[in-house]
Amino acid sequence: MAVRDGKMVKCSLCNKSAVIHLSYANSSLCEKHLIHSVERRVKRTIREYKMLDGAKHIGVAISGGKDSQVLLYILHKIAKPMRIKVTAILVDEGIEGYRDKIIPEAKKLTSDLGVPLEIVSFKELTNYSLDEIMKMQKNQRGESSCTFCGVFRRYAINKVAKMLKVDRLAIGHNLDDMVQSYMMNILRNEDLLFRFKPIGGAIEDERFVMRIRPLFRIPEKEIAVYAVLKGFKSVFVECPYVNEGLRPMVRDFVNSLESKYPGTKFKILQNYLEVSKKISDQFYSSEEGKKINSCSICGEPTSSSVCKTCSLLSKLLRKE
Ligand code: SF4
């Protein structure tokens, strides 16, 4: 129940008690209208970006968290009448005490929905779990756990998606994730804007399964309330490496801006969409953008001669 200044808030669309107040829209929504609003916006995003046009099989990357639960639930609801197959994909990074608590919940949700679940681990694909990698990195000034995790996870998901012959790979990034990634990209002066576009990926190539982010305009808070209203159980297990990255600081900074200036996250997202479109158009019309190689070690597509996964692994093994 939403409460403001000690008073119960009513839904702006009907007279029922509101479950959430949306400062950026200066409105409040009851249970029925929040569920309807989230689903309507996801459908609009899918239509606007033609995310499912021609799709036959969607792979949904799930983590056990609320975003991927909501994504799987809504996509399954949309895909069923369209006769599009849905498979959930879960990556086990090999972090002790983390994924092992989440996997049973993922199994329960997928079995309740009747969706097949494919689990793949870093260990199977690279011979190393993330814990083993971080032990090997000890006393060396190497990459952070989150860098290894992000690169290996993209590699793992793409590999499994190709193996399952899925033609769309849905990722549960919400508005907050998009804004944080954009800000981190600026703070690190990185050139990775393509990596989290609403549709497509870092490299446009048929060897990469097309990624879609149907939740990219939905704030994290609305997804969390939607998940609670739908009765999804989310086991909250914090990754032991979480504080090693820049993200928690960026998240707190953006949240404090949003509470002072409601609507800030949407403005940052809009700026990202405009900037990334311009850069993307320029990149794909350049010679560099047209040239996609096969990694000389694993054969996966890459814009360099060796893909990022093999390059990280080689550096790690050289240091051992
Ligand atoms: Fe991976 Fe970093 Fe997230 Fe942990 S916090 S799951 S290491 S990206």
Residues whose N, C-alpha, C, O or C-beta is under 5 A from the ligand:
A	BS01	SF4	S145 C146 C149 G150 C239 Y241 V242
